[in-house]
């Protein structure tokens, strides 16, 4: 996949992660979207390097989506732990 494909996948993964973890986020919609994009890249990198599952060039591969959503969830949880009280 190209960089544009990963960004689109990250946007969708961030939206899915937000759906799975509802609540107020310190960064709002834009922060959650950026976390989704970063999570897609990090999840793909972890899957390729540590889990020995190379990310395919197919946008519709289930493992690619799982890695992107998993990375987004982890980053969203860490972001909430570190900056969760900043919008109160």
N, C-alpha and C positions, 0 to 999 in steps of 0.2 A: 504494500500500500504506500501511497505517497504521503507526504506531510499533510496535505489537504485532507486526505482520507482519515488520518489519525486525528486531526483537529475535529472533523465532523463526528467521528466515533467518540472522541472525548466530550464533545458537547452533549451528545446523546447519553453517554455513560454518566456524566454529571447530573443530567436530569433524572436518570433512573436512580442514581445514588441518593439524590434529594428526595425522591419518591419513597425509597426504602427507609430513609432516616428523616422523617418529617421534623419540623421544628424551626426555630429561628436560628439563622446562621449569622455569624458576625459580619460576613462580607456581603450578604444579600445575594441577589441573583447573579451579579457579575462575578463575585468571589466564588460562588458555587460552580459557575461555568468554568472559570479558570482552574479550579481544583479538579473538575472533570477532565479537562484537557491534560493537565499534568498527571493525573491518575492514570489516564490511558497510556501515556508514554511510559510511566514508571511500571505499571502492571505488565505492559508488553515487554519491557526490558527484563523484569524479574522472571517472567515466563520463559523468555528465550535463553537467559543466562543461567539461572539457578534451577529451574524446573525441567530443563532439557526439552522444552516444547517450543520449537521455533514458530514464530508467528508467521502465518501464511500470507500470501498476497491477496487472499480472498477476503473481501469486506464482510461477508456473511458467515465466517467461520465462528462456531460457538465458543471455542477456546479463546479466540481473540476478544470476543465480547466479554467473556467471563473475566479475563485478565484486566481489561479496561475498567469494568464495573468494580471489580475487587480493588484495584488500585485507587479508584475514585472514593470508594467507601472508606478505605484505610486513611487516605488523606483528609477526607471530610471529618472523620472521627478525631484525628490528631489536631486538625484545625479547630474543632470545637473545644477540645481539651485545653489547647493553648490560648485561644482567644475568645472563649465562649461568653465571658461576662462583659465584653467590651461594648455591646449594644444595649445594655440594661439602663 
